[in-house]
Amino acid sequence: MTTAKLVILRHGETEYNKQDLLTGKHDPQLTETGKEQAHAAGALISPIRFDKVYSSNLSRAFNTAALALKSAKTQTHLLQQDGSWQIEQRHEIAEIDSGDFSGRHKNDPELLQFPWCFEAPFPNGESMEQVVARVQKFFDAEVMPRLLKGENVLLVAHAGIVRAFDFVLGFLEIPAPGQPSKKRSIPNAAPTVYEYENGVMTGFTHLGNPKTPGAANQNIPPAKDKKQGPKI
Protein backbone atom coordinates (compact mmCIF):
# COMPACT_ATOMS: atom_id res chain seq x y z
CA MET A 1 0.00 0.00 0.00
CA THR A 2 1.30 3.44 -0.97
CA THR A 3 0.41 6.32 1.36
CA ALA A 4 0.94 10.03 0.78
CA LYS A 5 -0.16 13.43 2.01
CA LEU A 6 -1.21 16.53 0.09
CA VAL A 7 -1.17 19.77 2.10
CA ILE A 8 -2.90 22.83 0.65
CA LEU A 9 -2.29 26.21 2.20
CA ARG A 10 -3.47 29.72 1.44
CA HIS A 11 -0.86 32.49 1.69
CA GLY A 12 -0.54 34.71 4.77
CA GLU A 13 -2.31 38.03 5.19
CA THR A 14 -1.54 40.85 2.74
CA GLU A 15 -2.38 44.54 2.89
CA TYR A 16 -5.22 43.87 0.42
CA ASN A 17 -6.64 41.22 2.75
CA LYS A 18 -6.37 43.65 5.65
CA GLN A 19 -8.34 46.27 3.72
CA ASP A 20 -10.85 43.73 2.34
CA LEU A 21 -9.86 44.38 -1.27
CA LEU A 22 -10.25 41.92 -4.13
CA THR A 23 -6.70 40.94 -5.06
CA GLY A 24 -6.74 38.78 -8.18
CA LYS A 25 -3.44 38.95 -10.08
CA HIS A 26 -2.25 42.02 -8.18
CA ASP A 27 0.76 41.14 -6.05
CA PRO A 28 0.73 42.86 -2.64
CA GLN A 29 3.34 41.75 -0.12
CA LEU A 30 2.71 39.92 3.14
CA THR A 31 1.99 42.06 6.19
CA GLU A 32 3.89 41.40 9.41
CA THR A 33 0.86 39.43 10.55
CA GLY A 34 1.02 37.48 7.30
CA LYS A 35 4.64 36.60 7.97
CA GLU A 36 3.75 35.45 11.49
CA GLN A 37 0.97 33.32 10.03
CA ALA A 38 3.41 31.73 7.59
CA HIS A 39 5.81 30.88 10.42
CA ALA A 40 2.97 29.41 12.46
CA ALA A 41 1.87 27.32 9.48
CA GLY A 42 5.38 25.90 9.29
CA ALA A 43 5.11 24.65 12.85
CA LEU A 44 1.76 23.03 12.05
CA ILE A 45 3.12 21.08 9.08
CA SER A 46 6.54 20.29 10.58
CA PRO A 47 5.76 16.59 11.25
CA ILE A 48 5.40 15.96 7.49
CA ARG A 49 8.50 15.45 5.35
CA PHE A 50 7.72 16.97 1.97
CA ASP A 51 9.09 15.57 -1.26
CA LYS A 52 7.78 18.38 -3.45
CA VAL A 53 6.67 21.96 -2.85
CA TYR A 54 4.65 24.06 -5.30
CA SER A 55 3.59 27.66 -4.97
CA SER A 56 1.75 30.14 -7.13
CA ASN A 57 3.99 32.42 -9.18
CA LEU A 58 2.73 35.37 -7.11
CA SER A 59 5.11 36.49 -4.37
CA ARG A 60 2.64 36.31 -1.48
CA ALA A 61 2.29 32.56 -2.02
CA PHE A 62 5.99 31.90 -2.70
CA ASN A 63 7.09 33.89 0.36
CA THR A 64 4.56 32.11 2.56
CA ALA A 65 5.92 28.77 1.38
CA ALA A 66 9.53 29.81 2.03
CA LEU A 67 8.77 31.16 5.52
CA ALA A 68 6.77 28.05 6.42
CA LEU A 69 9.56 25.69 5.30
CA LYS A 70 12.11 27.67 7.30
CA SER A 71 9.93 27.74 10.41
CA ALA A 72 9.17 24.00 10.20
CA LYS A 73 12.86 23.19 10.85
CA THR A 74 12.25 19.72 9.38
CA GLN A 75 12.60 20.44 5.67
CA THR A 76 16.34 21.08 5.31
CA HIS A 77 16.49 18.44 2.56
CA LEU A 78 14.71 21.03 0.38
CA LEU A 79 17.42 23.66 0.85
CA GLN A 80 19.59 24.47 -2.16
CA GLN A 81 23.28 25.34 -2.03
CA ASP A 82 22.57 29.07 -2.28
CA GLY A 83 20.26 28.88 0.76
CA SER A 84 17.03 29.19 -1.22
CA TRP A 85 14.22 26.65 -1.05
CA GLN A 86 13.21 24.15 -3.70
CA ILE A 87 9.80 25.65 -4.45
CA GLU A 88 8.42 25.29 -7.95
CA GLN A 89 6.34 28.32 -8.92
CA ARG A 90 3.39 27.56 -11.19
CA HIS A 91 1.04 29.96 -12.96
CA GLU A 92 -1.69 27.29 -13.01
CA ILE A 93 -2.28 27.83 -9.28
CA ALA A 94 -2.17 31.63 -9.35
CA GLU A 95 -5.25 33.38 -7.97
CA ILE A 96 -8.34 33.82 -10.14
CA ASP A 97 -7.96 36.85 -12.39
CA SER A 98 -10.54 39.31 -11.09
CA GLY A 99 -9.91 41.64 -14.04
CA ASP A 100 -11.38 45.12 -13.74
CA PHE A 101 -12.48 44.39 -10.15
CA SER A 102 -8.92 43.85 -8.89
CA GLY A 103 -7.99 46.22 -6.08
CA ARG A 104 -11.60 47.20 -5.39
CA HIS A 105 -13.37 46.83 -2.06
CA LYS A 106 -15.54 43.75 -1.73
CA ASN A 107 -18.52 45.98 -0.87
CA ASP A 108 -18.15 47.94 -4.11
CA PRO A 109 -21.67 48.29 -5.64
CA GLU A 110 -20.58 46.76 -8.95
CA LEU A 111 -19.08 43.79 -7.15
CA LEU A 112 -22.22 43.30 -5.09
CA GLN A 113 -24.29 43.26 -8.29
CA PHE A 114 -21.98 40.80 -10.04
CA PRO A 115 -23.78 37.45 -10.63
CA TRP A 116 -20.95 35.30 -9.13
CA CYS A 117 -22.03 32.34 -11.26
CA PHE A 118 -19.61 29.48 -11.82
CA GLU A 119 -19.33 30.17 -15.54
CA ALA A 120 -19.42 34.01 -15.37
CA PRO A 121 -15.98 35.61 -15.81
CA PHE A 122 -15.00 38.82 -14.08
CA PRO A 123 -14.89 41.74 -16.56
CA ASN A 124 -11.60 41.24 -18.44
CA GLY A 125 -10.82 38.39 -16.05
CA GLU A 126 -11.57 34.72 -15.43
CA SER A 127 -14.53 32.62 -14.31
CA MET A 128 -14.34 29.98 -11.59
CA GLU A 129 -15.07 27.47 -14.35
CA GLN A 130 -11.83 28.47 -16.09
CA VAL A 131 -9.86 28.34 -12.85
CA VAL A 132 -11.14 24.88 -11.98
CA ALA A 133 -10.15 23.68 -15.45
CA ARG A 134 -6.54 24.86 -15.10
CA VAL A 135 -6.26 23.55 -11.53
CA GLN A 136 -7.68 20.17 -12.61
CA LYS A 137 -5.12 19.91 -15.41
CA PHE A 138 -2.30 20.79 -13.03
CA PHE A 139 -3.49 18.29 -10.40
CA ASP A 140 -3.80 15.46 -12.92
CA ALA A 141 -0.43 16.12 -14.56
CA GLU A 142 1.72 17.14 -11.59
CA VAL A 143 0.23 16.26 -8.22
CA MET A 144 -1.57 12.94 -8.61
CA PRO A 145 1.45 11.15 -10.15
CA ARG A 146 3.47 12.13 -7.08
CA LEU A 147 0.78 10.98 -4.66
CA LEU A 148 0.63 7.65 -6.48
CA LYS A 149 4.38 7.28 -5.91
CA GLY A 150 3.96 7.95 -2.19
CA GLU A 151 5.37 11.49 -2.24
CA ASN A 152 4.16 14.15 0.18
CA VAL A 153 3.27 17.40 -1.58
CA LEU A 154 2.90 20.94 -0.20
CA LEU A 155 0.96 23.45 -2.30
CA VAL A 156 0.76 27.14 -1.33
CA ALA A 157 -1.69 29.27 -3.27
CA HIS A 158 -4.78 31.47 -2.82
CA ALA A 159 -8.37 31.45 -1.58
CA GLY A 160 -9.76 31.06 -5.10
CA ILE A 161 -7.43 28.13 -5.75
CA VAL A 162 -8.37 26.43 -2.48
CA ARG A 163 -12.02 26.75 -3.54
CA ALA A 164 -11.13 25.34 -6.97
CA PHE A 165 -9.60 22.32 -5.24
CA ASP A 166 -12.94 21.75 -3.51
CA PHE A 167 -14.26 20.91 -6.99
CA VAL A 168 -11.15 19.09 -8.19
CA LEU A 169 -10.99 16.86 -5.10
CA GLY A 170 -14.68 16.01 -5.29
CA PHE A 171 -16.08 17.94 -2.33
CA LEU A 172 -18.34 20.11 -4.49
CA GLU A 173 -20.30 19.39 -7.64
CA ILE A 174 -20.27 21.79 -10.57
CA PRO A 175 -23.36 24.02 -10.14
CA ALA A 176 -26.06 24.27 -12.77
CA PRO A 177 -25.73 27.15 -15.28
CA GLY A 178 -26.67 30.46 -13.72
CA GLN A 179 -26.34 29.16 -10.18
CA PRO A 180 -23.75 30.58 -7.77
CA SER A 181 -20.96 28.40 -6.45
CA LYS A 182 -20.92 27.46 -2.79
CA LYS A 183 -18.30 29.62 -1.12
CA ARG A 184 -16.63 28.81 2.20
CA SER A 185 -14.34 31.02 4.22
CA ILE A 186 -10.66 30.32 3.53
CA PRO A 187 -8.45 31.51 6.42
CA ASN A 188 -4.95 32.78 5.73
CA ALA A 189 -2.20 30.20 6.24
CA ALA A 190 -4.40 27.48 7.76
CA PRO A 191 -3.25 24.17 6.21
CA THR A 192 -5.48 21.30 5.20
CA VAL A 193 -3.89 17.85 5.15
CA TYR A 194 -5.40 15.34 2.68
CA GLU A 195 -4.40 11.72 3.19
CA TYR A 196 -4.12 9.28 0.29
CA GLU A 197 -3.77 5.52 -0.09
CA ASN A 198 -2.92 4.20 -3.55
CA GLY A 199 -4.05 7.48 -5.06
CA VAL A 200 -7.43 7.54 -3.30
CA MET A 201 -8.23 10.12 -0.65
CA THR A 202 -9.04 8.47 2.68
CA GLY A 203 -9.51 11.53 4.89
CA PHE A 204 -8.55 15.12 5.58
CA THR A 205 -7.78 17.37 8.52
CA HIS A 206 -8.05 21.17 8.77
CA LEU A 207 -5.33 22.76 10.92
CA GLY A 208 -6.32 26.07 12.49
CA ASN A 209 -3.52 28.65 12.49
CA PRO A 210 -3.07 30.27 15.95
CA LYS A 211 -2.04 33.53 14.23
CA THR A 212 -5.31 33.70 12.26
CA PRO A 213 -8.25 35.56 13.91
CA GLY A 214 -10.94 33.25 15.25
CA ALA A 215 -13.65 34.75 13.04
CA ALA A 216 -11.72 33.68 9.96
CA ASN A 217 -11.81 30.10 11.19
CA GLN A 218 -15.54 29.95 11.86
CA ASN A 219 -16.15 27.38 9.09
CA ILE A 220 -13.10 25.27 9.93
CA PRO A 221 -13.60 22.20 12.14
CA PRO A 222 -11.10 21.50 14.95
CA ALA A 223 -7.84 19.89 13.93
CA LYS A 224 -8.68 16.70 15.83
CA ASP A 225 -11.71 16.05 13.60
CA LYS A 226 -10.48 13.79 10.85
CA LYS A 227 -13.05 13.45 8.10
CA GLN A 228 -13.44 10.92 5.37
CA GLY A 229 -12.69 12.04 1.86
CA PRO A 230 -15.20 12.00 -0.98
CA LYS A 231 -15.58 8.93 -3.10
CA ILE A 232 -13.60 9.74 -6.23
PAPANU-322608 format. One record per residue: residue number from 1; residue in one letter; chain; y, x, z of N, C-alpha, C in turn. Coordinates in pm, whole numbers, plus 50000, padded with zeros to 5 digits. Example, Ala and Ser with C-alpha at 12.3 -4.5 7.8 and 13.67 -1.06 7.14 Angstrom:
BEGIN
 num residuo cadena   n_Y   n_X   n_Z  ca_Y  ca_X  ca_Z   c_Y   c_X   c_Z
   1       A      A 49431 51319 50780 49550 51230 50780 49670 51320 50780
   2       S      A 49775 51285 50708 49894 51367 50714 50003 51290 50787
This chain:
BEGIN
 num residuo cadena   n_Y   n_X   n_Z  ca_Y  ca_X  ca_Z   c_Y   c_X   c_Z
   1       M      A 49880 50084 50000 50000 50000 50000 50125 50088 50000
   2       T      A 50218 50055 49913 50344 50130 49903 50456 50049 49969
   3       T      A 50521 50108 50068 50632 50041 50136 50763 50113 50105
   4       A      A 50871 50038 50107 51003 50094 50078 51109 50005 50138
   5       K      A 51229 50060 50151 51343 49984 50201 51461 49996 50104
   6       L      A 51528 49884 50083 51653 49879 50009 51762 49836 50107
   7       V      A 51865 49917 50121 51977 49883 50210 52101 49861 50124
   8       I      A 52162 49745 50139 52283 49710 50065 52399 49697 50163
   9       L      A 52509 49759 50128 52621 49771 50220 52753 49753 50146
  10       R      A 52837 49665 50198 52972 49653 50144 53058 49768 50198
  11       H      A 53159 49808 50125 53249 49914 50169 53325 49873 50296
  12       G      A 53387 49972 50361 53471 49946 50477 53602 49879 50439
  13       E      A 53677 49840 50540 53803 49769 50519 53903 49853 50439
  14       T      A 53974 49786 50347 54085 49846 50274 54214 49773 50310
  15       E      A 54325 49827 50263 54454 49762 50289 54458 49623 50224
  16       Y      A 54394 49609 50107 54387 49478 50042 54310 49379 50129
  17       N      A 54198 49423 50186 54122 49336 50275 54209 49292 50393
  18       K      A 54280 49388 50448 54365 49363 50565 54471 49258 50535
  19       Q      A 54523 49260 50411 54627 49166 50372 54572 49040 50305
  20       D      A 54438 49030 50294 54373 48915 50234 54409 48900 50086
  21       L      A 54410 49013 50016 54438 49014 49873 54309 49025 49793
  22       L      A 54307 48964 49676 54192 48975 49587 54197 49114 49522
  23       T      A 54089 49189 49534 54094 49330 49494 54048 49354 49352
  24       G      A 53930 49304 49315 53878 49326 49182 53861 49474 49152
  25       K      A 53910 49518 49034 53895 49656 48992 54008 49746 49042
  26       H      A 54104 49689 49116 54202 49775 49182 54128 49865 49280
  27       D      A 54188 49978 49316 54114 50076 49395 54190 50123 49519
  28       P      A 54220 50032 49613 54286 50073 49736 54194 50159 49822
  29       Q      A 54253 50244 49903 54175 50334 49988 54132 50263 50117
  30       L      A 54036 50323 50185 53992 50271 50314 54103 50286 50417
  31       T      A 54118 50186 50504 54206 50199 50619 54135 50284 50725
  32       E      A 54205 50317 50832 54140 50389 50941 54027 50305 51000
  33       T      A 54050 50175 51008 53943 50086 51055 53825 50091 50959
  34       G      A 53855 50094 50829 53748 50102 50730 53666 50228 50745
  35       K      A 53731 50339 50776 53660 50464 50797 53572 50456 50922
  36       E      A 53625 50393 51027 53545 50375 51149 53424 50287 51121
  37       Q      A 53444 50184 51039 53332 50097 51003 53224 50173 50926
  38       A      A 53268 50262 50836 53173 50341 50759 53092 50433 50850
  39       H      A 53159 50496 50946 53088 50581 51042 52989 50499 51124
  40       A      A 53030 50382 51167 52941 50297 51246 52821 50252 51164
  41       A      A 52843 50225 51036 52732 50187 50948 52631 50300 50938
  42       G      A 52680 50424 50935 52590 50538 50929 52497 50544 51048
  43       A      A 52550 50514 51166 52465 50511 51285 52359 50401 51275
  44       L      A 52397 50287 51217 52303 50176 51205 52186 50208 51113
  45       I      A 52212 50285 51007 52108 50312 50908 52043 50449 50930
  46       S      A 52079 50519 51036 52029 50654 51058 51876 50665 51069
  47       P      A 51804 50561 51117 51659 50576 51125 51589 50582 50989
  48       I      A 51658 50546 50882 51596 50540 50749 51627 50669 50672
  49       R      A 51525 50732 50619 51545 50850 50535 51556 50805 50390
  50       F      A 51674 50822 50332 51697 50772 50197 51658 50875 50092
  51       D      A 51593 50825 49987 51557 50909 49874 51662 50905 49765
  52       K      A 51737 50795 49760 51838 50778 49655 51955 50697 49709
  53       V      A 52077 50740 49673 52196 50667 49715 52280 50636 49591
  54       Y      A 52317 50509 49576 52406 50465 49470 52533 50410 49533
  55       S      A 52644 50428 49464 52766 50359 49503 52833 50308 49377
  56       S      A 52924 50215 49394 53014 50175 49287 53096 50297 49245
  57       N      A 53154 50290 49127 53242 50399 49082 53384 50383 49135
  58       L      A 53407 50288 49224 53537 50273 49289 53537 50351 49421
  59       S      A 53648 50414 49454 53649 50511 49563 53619 50449 49699
  60       R      A 53656 50324 49721 53631 50264 49852 53481 50254 49882
  61       A      A 53401 50233 49779 53256 50229 49798 53198 50369 49812
  62       F      A 53241 50461 49724 53190 50599 49730 53224 50663 49864
  63       N      A 53349 50647 49911 53389 50709 50036 53317 50648 50156
  64       T      A 53290 50519 50150 53211 50456 50256 53071 50515 50261
  65       A      A 53011 50533 50144 52877 50592 50138 52877 50734 50195
  66       A      A 52975 50815 50157 52981 50953 50203 53002 50960 50355
  67       L      A 53091 50877 50408 53116 50877 50552 52993 50828 50629
  68       A      A 52924 50728 50575 52805 50677 50642 52694 50782 50645
  69       L      A 52673 50852 50533 52569 50956 50530 52601 51068 50628
  70       K      A 52728 51107 50636 52767 51211 50730 52745 51166 50874
  71       S      A 52785 51044 50905 52774 50993 51041 52628 50973 51083
  72       A      A 52541 50942 50987 52400 50917 51020 52333 51040 51080
  73       K      A 52374 51159 51035 52319 51286 51085 52169 51301 51057
  74       T      A 52115 51218 50971 51972 51225 50938 51949 51239 50788
  75       Q      A 52056 51261 50712 52044 51260 50567 52082 51395 50505
  76       T      A 52065 51504 50580 52108 51634 50531 52033 51679 50405
  77       H      A 51917 51618 50379 51844 51649 50256 51920 51605 50131
  78       L      A 52022 51519 50150 52103 51471 50038 52231 51553 50018
  79       L      A 52249 51656 50099 52366 51742 50085 52345 51841 49971
  80       Q      A 52451 51861 49891 52447 51959 49784 52507 52091 49832
  81       Q      A 52489 52196 49755 52534 52328 49797 52683 52335 49823
  82       D      A 52761 52255 49753 52907 52257 49772 52952 52170 49889
  83       G      A 52855 52109 49961 52888 52026 50076 52909 51880 50044
  84       S      A 52905 51843 49917 52919 51703 49878 52784 51633 49887
  85       W      A 52786 51502 49880 52665 51422 49895 52611 51380 49759
  86       Q      A 52480 51369 49752 52415 51321 49630 52427 51169 49623
  87       I      A 52538 51123 49571 52565 50980 49555 52591 50955 49408
  88       E      A 52510 50873 49347 52529 50842 49205 52623 50722 49191
  89       Q      A 52735 50742 49126 52832 50634 49108 52800 50556 48981
  90       R      A 52794 50424 48993 52756 50339 48881 52857 50227 48860
  91       H      A 52901 50211 48736 52996 50104 48704 52931 49967 48711
  92       E      A 52798 49962 48698 52729 49831 48699 52743 49760 48834
  93       I      A 52769 49836 48940 52783 49772 49072 52926 49780 49123
  94       A      A 53022 49795 49030 53163 49783 49065 53196 49636 49091
  95       E      A 53301 49612 49167 53338 49475 49203 53365 49390 49078
  96       I      A 53350 49259 49094 53382 49166 48986 53528 49188 48943
  97       D      A 53550 49187 48814 53685 49204 48761 53760 49073 48775
  98       S      A 53855 49069 48867 53931 48946 48891 54053 48935 48800
  99       G      A 54064 49023 48701 54164 49009 48596 54305 48991 48646
 100       D      A 54371 48887 48594 54512 48862 48626 54533 48827 48774
 101       F      A 54426 48790 48844 54439 48752 48985 54431 48873 49078
 102       S      A 54399 48989 49026 54385 49108 49111 54515 49140 49183
 103       G      A 54505 49167 49311 54622 49201 49392 54697 49081 49444
 104       R      A 54651 48960 49414 54720 48840 49461 54653 48783 49586
 105       H      A 54734 48718 49669 54683 48663 49794 54583 48552 49766
 106       K      A 54482 48543 49850 54375 48446 49827 54422 48301 49844
 107       N      A 54540 48283 49903 54598 48148 49913 54700 48121 49803
 108       D      A 54706 48207 49704 54794 48185 49589 54759 48050 49525
 109       P      A 54858 47966 49493 54829 47833 49436 54739 47837 49314
 110       E      A 54760 47934 49224 54676 47942 49105 54532 47974 49141
 111       L      A 54514 48059 49240 54379 48092 49285 54311 47971 49348
 112       L      A 54386 47896 49426 54330 47778 49491 54290 47672 49389
 113       Q      A 54358 47669 49274 54326 47571 49171 54217 47619 49075
 114       F      A 54182 47747 49084 54080 47802 48996 53946 47733 49022
 115       P      A 53867 47699 48918 53745 47622 48937 53635 47694 49015
 116       W      A 53632 47828 49015 53530 47905 49087 53388 47866 49048
 117       C      A 53368 47827 48923 53234 47797 48874 53162 47927 48838
 118       F      A 53031 47922 48843 52948 48039 48818 52978 48102 48683
 119       E      A 53001 48017 48583 53017 48067 48446 53164 48084 48406
 120       A      A 53258 48052 48497 53401 48058 48463 53457 48196 48494
 121       P      A 53504 48270 48393 53561 48402 48419 53704 48392 48473
 122       F      A 53742 48489 48553 53882 48500 48592 53965 48525 48466
 123       P      A 54090 48483 48461 54174 48511 48344 54178 48661 48315
 124       N      A 54134 48699 48196 54124 48840 48156 54032 48920 48247
 125       G      A 53935 48852 48308 53839 48918 48395 53697 48871 48368
 126       E      A 53613 48877 48470 53472 48843 48457 53437 48713 48530
 127       S      A 53322 48658 48495 53262 48547 48569 53152 48602 48658
 128       M      A 53112 48525 48759 52998 48566 48841 52871 48572 48756
 129       E      A 52862 48489 48655 52747 48493 48565 52737 48631 48499
 130       Q      A 52848 48686 48454 52847 48817 48391 52813 48927 48491
 131       V      A 52862 48913 48613 52834 49014 48715 52686 49013 48751
 132       V      A 52630 48895 48769 52488 48886 48802 52403 48948 48691
 133       A      A 52443 48929 48567 52368 48985 48455 52367 49138 48460
 134       R      A 52483 49198 48488 52486 49346 48490 52416 49401 48614
 135       V      A 52425 49330 48726 52355 49374 48847 52203 49360 48829
 136       Q      A 52160 49251 48765 52017 49232 48739 51961 49345 48653
 137       K      A 52035 49380 48549 51991 49488 48459 51981 49620 48534
 138       F      A 52079 49648 48618 52079 49770 48697 51961 49771 48795
 139       F      A 51939 49661 48863 51829 49651 48960 51694 49673 48892
 140       D      A 51674 49609 48779 51546 49620 48708 51522 49761 48656
 141       A      A 51628 49826 48606 51612 49957 48544 51613 50072 48644
 142       E      A 51692 50060 48751 51714 50172 48841 51650 50157 48979
 143       V      A 51666 50040 49038 51626 50023 49178 51479 49988 49193
 144       M      A 51432 49886 49122 51294 49843 49139 51192 49953 49111
 145       P      A 51211 50036 49006 51115 50145 48985 51104 50239 49106
 146       R      A 51215 50261 49174 51213 50347 49292 51141 50278 49409
 147       L      A 51166 50150 49427 51098 50078 49534 50947 50076 49510
 148       L      A 50907 50063 49385 50765 50063 49352 50700 50198 49384
 149       K      A 50780 50305 49378 50728 50438 49409 50733 50468 49559
 150       G      A 50786 50374 49637 50795 50396 49781 50920 50469 49825
 151       E      A 51024 50471 49741 51149 50537 49776 51242 50441 49849
 152       N      A 51312 50493 49949 51415 50416 50018 51548 50435 49948
 153       V      A 51617 50324 49922 51740 50327 49842 51856 50269 49923
 154       L      A 51969 50339 49923 52094 50290 49980 52189 50257 49867
 155       L      A 52252 50140 49874 52345 50096 49770 52472 50047 49838
 156       V      A 52585 50111 49807 52714 50076 49867 52805 50020 49759
 157       A      A 52850 49897 49778 52927 49831 49673 53034 49739 49733
 158       H      A 53036 49614 49691 53147 49522 49718 53095 49383 49752
 159       A      A 53185 49299 49804 53145 49163 49842 53088 49086 49724
 160       G      A 53154 49095 49607 53106 49024 49490 52970 49073 49445
 161       I      A 52943 49202 49463 52813 49257 49425 52705 49215 49524
 162       V      A 52739 49212 49652 52643 49163 49752 52605 49018 49720
 163       R      A 52704 48938 49682 52675 48798 49646 52590 48792 49519
 164       A      A 52616 48883 49424 52534 48887 49303 52389 48918 49337
 165       F      A 52369 49008 49434 52232 49040 49476 52162 48920 49540
 166       D      A 52238 48827 49597 52175 48706 49649 52102 48631 49537
 167       F      A 52157 48635 49417 52091 48574 49301 51978 48663 49250
 168       V      A 52007 48791 49237 51909 48885 49181 51783 48892 49267
 169       L      A 51799 48889 49399 51686 48901 49490 51617 48768 49517
 170       G      A 51669 48660 49461 51601 48532 49471 51640 48444 49587
 171       F      A 51750 48476 49654 51794 48392 49767 51871 48269 49720
 172       L      A 51935 48278 49605 52011 48166 49551 51965 48137 49409
 173       E      A 51969 48009 49374 51939 47970 49236 52070 47959 49158
 174       I      A 52062 47986 49029 52179 47973 48943 52227 47828 48946
 175       P      A 52354 47803 48978 52402 47664 48986 52412 47600 48848
 176       A      A 52412 47469 48848 52427 47394 48723 52567 47417 48665
 177       P      A 52583 47406 48534 52715 47427 48472 52822 47341 48539
 178       G      A 52935 47404 48566 53046 47333 48628 53041 47325 48779
 179       Q      A 52930 47371 48837 52916 47366 48982 52954 47501 49044
 180       P      A 53021 47499 49159 53058 47625 49223 52937 47696 49282
 181       S      A 52946 47826 49291 52840 47904 49355 52854 47894 49506
 182       K      A 52741 47899 49577 52746 47908 49721 52804 48044 49757
 183       K      A 52890 48047 49857 52962 48170 49888 52957 48195 50038
 184       R      A 52888 48303 50078 52881 48337 50220 52978 48450 50251
 185       S      A 53014 48458 50378 53102 48566 50422 53027 48698 50417
 186       I      A 53092 48802 50363 53032 48934 50353 53115 49030 50438
 187       P      A 53072 49065 50558 53151 49155 50642 53160 49295 50582
 188       N      A 53266 49365 50615 53278 49505 50573 53175 49590 50646
 189       A      A 53106 49675 50569 53020 49780 50624 52914 49730 50722
 190       A      A 52858 49613 50695 52748 49560 50776 52622 49562 50690
 191       P      A 52532 49659 50710 52417 49675 50621 52316 49562 50632
 192       T      A 52249 49537 50521 52130 49452 50520 52013 49536 50472
 193       V      A 51904 49534 50547 51785 49611 50515 51679 49516 50459
 194       Y      A 51638 49539 50334 51534 49460 50268 51407 49544 50264
 195       E      A 51298 49488 50313 51172 49560 50319 51080 49516 50206
 196       Y      A 51015 49614 50144 50928 49588 50029 50789 49645 50051
 197       E      A 50689 49573 49999 50552 49623 49991 50504 49604 49849
 198       N      A 50467 49713 49785 50420 49708 49645 50518 49633 49554
 199       G      A 50646 49655 49578 50748 49595 49494 50782 49451 49524
 200       V      A 50726 49395 49632 50754 49257 49670 50827 49256 49804
 201       M      A 50938 49185 49811 51012 49177 49935 50933 49100 50040
 202       T      A 50922 49159 50159 50847 49096 50268 50937 49047 50381
 203       G      A 51061 49092 50384 51153 49049 50489 51285 49123 50479
 204       F      A 51382 49079 50558 51512 49145 50558 51577 49129 50693
 205       T      A 51667 49222 50725 51737 49222 50852 51884 49253 50829
 206       H      A 51973 49168 50881 52117 49195 50877 52154 49277 51001
 207       L      A 52230 49383 50983 52276 49467 51092 52425 49448 51111
 208       G      A 52466 49390 51223 52607 49368 51249 52677 49497 51285
 209       N      A 52790 49526 51224 52865 49648 51249 52956 49628 51370
 210       P      A 52943 49712 51474 53027 49693 51595 53175 49711 51570
 211       K      A 53212 49774 51456 53353 49796 51423 53408 49684 51335
 212       T      A 53325 49582 51307 53370 49469 51226 53403 49352 51318
 213       P      A 53520 49288 51304 53556 49175 51391 53449 49067 51394
 214       G      A 53430 49006 51509 53325 48906 51525 53335 48791 51426
 215       A      A 53458 48748 51396 53475 48635 51304 53416 48665 51168
 216       A      A 53421 48791 51127 53368 48828 50996 53216 48822 50992
 217       N      A 53155 48820 51110 53010 48819 51119 52955 48680 51150
 218       Q      A 53036 48577 51139 52995 48446 51186 52874 48390 51110
 219       N      A 52852 48433 50986 52738 48385 50909 52622 48484 50908
 220       I      A 52629 48586 50992 52527 48690 50993 52439 48674 51116
 221       P      A 52309 48654 51099 52220 48640 51214 52208 48771 51290
 222       P      A 52166 48767 51417 52150 48890 51495 52053 48986 51429
 223       A      A 52072 49113 51456 51989 49216 51393 51841 49200 51427
 224       K      A 51809 49144 51543 51670 49132 51583 51596 49023 51504
 225       D      A 51669 48938 51436 51605 48829 51360 51561 48878 51224
 226       K      A 51434 48909 51214 51379 48952 51085 51332 48829 51010
 227       K      A 51379 48812 50889 51345 48695 50810 51256 48730 50693
 228       Q      A 51178 48635 50652 51092 48656 50537 51173 48649 50408
 229       G      A 51136 48731 50314 51204 48731 50186 51162 48615 50101
 230       P      A 51235 48588 49994 51200 48480 49902 51075 48516 49823
 231       K      A 51009 48417 49774 50893 48442 49690 50942 48474 49549
 232       I      A 50924 48598 49506 50974 48640 49377 50865 48710 49298
